[in-house]
Amino acid sequence: MVTKGFLHFTILKYIIDKGFAPNIETLSVLLNTDKAEIEKGLYALQDYHGVVLHPNSPKIWVIHPFSLAPTNFLVKSAKGQWWGNCAWCSLGVAALLKEDLTITTNLGAHDEQVVIHIINGELQEKKFCVHFPIPMRNAWDNVIYTCSNMLVFKDRDQINEWAKRHNISKGDVQPIDNVWNFSKKWYGNHLNPEWEKWTMQDAKDIFLQFNLNDKIWDIETSNSRF
């Protein structure tokens, strides 16, 4: 039986190498396991918050930090191109790739495009900030919506205007450099074949490590998985 950790690792490694997700048939060959077991494993991984599948089929939609559908965040390196789900995730993609790359996005998902460079592991554009409007305790109620709202902005004034325009409650605002460092910690173990999802207590501890102490980051204290 394939473990959740190894299934998770196999999917991520394939996406990094190929630029898209493996289907059930490919995973069956890679893991020398019949397709019924792969499908069962994918649904178990989804219950574990390790992957998001399409609503009506066991096809991979999201495996954080990667999106397998177009988003507002394009990550590009000499090796290839990928979509990140959000600002946090796109920096997480950078953390996994560990190479020079760019992240192309639009401020507030509006019309002003910016390119963020990471060179030799250093974020070059540190003037931007990231908005987190959805409380983390509700993140998995609709994780696609949660991610789509974690956007890059030039400053707090722009966020205030954006929140008012779209009738979305203003949440926590973090310097992009802090989110970069946070992303390296959060996604640092994702390519481990023995990967396990952070527990709620793990997540709380990591949030505090990076001074993520706004009410947006409040979650329950338990050994269940974030």
Secondary structure, DSSP 8 states (H G I E B T S, - for coil): ---HHHHHHHHHHHHHHHSS---HHHHHHHTT--HHHHHHHHHHHHHTTS-EE-TTSS-EEEETTEESS--SEEEEESS-EEEESSHHHHHHHHHHH-S-EEEEEEGGGSS-EEEEEEETTEES--S-EEEE-S-GGGGGGSHHHHHHT-EEES-HHHHHHHHHHHT----EEEEHHHHHHHHHHHHTTTT-TT----BHHHHHHHHHHTT--SGGG----SSSB-
